[in-house]
Amino acid sequence: MPTLNEEAYIEAALRSVRFADEIIVVDSYSTDATPEISRKYATTFLQRTFDNFSNQKNYALKHATADWVLFLDADERITYPLQLEILTAINSNTHGGYKLNFPHFYMNRFLYHHSNDVVRVVKREGASYQGLVHEKLTCEGTIGQLKNPVLHFTYKGLEHFLHKKESYAWFQAEQLQKKGKHTTWGHLFVKPTWRFFSSYIIKGGFRDGIPGLTIAANNAYGVFQRYVKLMLLNKGMR
């Protein structure tokens, strides 16, 4: 579990994974009570200066000793039904990894039409993270899908939502720049429009009411931000 100033959330997250044989927390030098809370539950508490999400999680992975690893953020919770499903899955040894479902939490409700299926449970041997943001966990073998959702308290409010999109956009722009990409009119108009349409219509976000509309609009804005920042990076204007 990677952390930075998560005192309001982390204890519930750590309590939800007490079924694990070991709990590893990698903290980015929090200035609140996160370290003290973490040490109450973690079998291994580490601190490392944050550079990107993949490196932080790969650092934790190096300290794991169990055959299977579950990656969890401080604003996420494993429910008891999901705990049982995880244990059944890893004992079956059918796949090398498993995707978990993460419905977004916004405006005091879970948005089940704004959810992501993300690989979070893997065999430790051969597993690693890649990418600066929205990093991907790769593993050896096939990938299965678990049904019970993770309780993911995604956004603490509109300001937090926009700040998160802002910081992610810089990471994504840096990744694109490293690949030699450049911003086009299509990136600024077509891609944000498509993101909104995909989120709100194709994935059924309209069924989530006003929160669904807000999420779709902000997701589109996040895509727009990414390519504006790529333009700034390529012009040396950051």
HELIX and SHEET records of a PDB file:
HELIX    1   1 ILE A   10  ARG A   15  1                                   6    
HELIX    2   2 THR A   34  TYR A   41  1                                   8    
HELIX    3   3 PHE A   53  LYS A   62  1                                  10    
HELIX    4   4 TYR A   80  SER A   92  1                                  13    
HELIX    5   5 LEU A  158  LYS A  178  1                                  21    
HELIX    6   6 TRP A  185  PHE A  197  1                                  13    
HELIX    7   7 SER A  198  ILE A  202  3                                   5    
HELIX    8   8 GLY A  205  ASP A  208  5                                   4    
HELIX    9   9 GLY A  209  ASN A  234  1                                  26    
SHEET    1   A 3 PRO A   2  THR A   3  0                                        
SHEET    2   A 3 ILE A  24  ASP A  27  1                                        
SHEET    3   A 3 THR A  44  GLN A  47  1                                        
SHEET    1   B 4 TRP A  68  LEU A  70  0                                        
SHEET    2   B 4 ARG A 109  LYS A 123 -1                                        
SHEET    3   B 4 GLY A  97  TYR A 106 -1                                        
SHEET    4   B 4 ILE A 143  GLN A 145  1                                        
SHEET    1   C 2 GLU A  76  ARG A  77  0                                        
SHEET    2   C 2 LEU A 151  HIS A 152 -1                                        
SHEET    1   D 2 SER A 128  GLN A 130  0                                        
SHEET    2   D 2 LYS A 136  THR A 138 -1                                        
END                                                                             
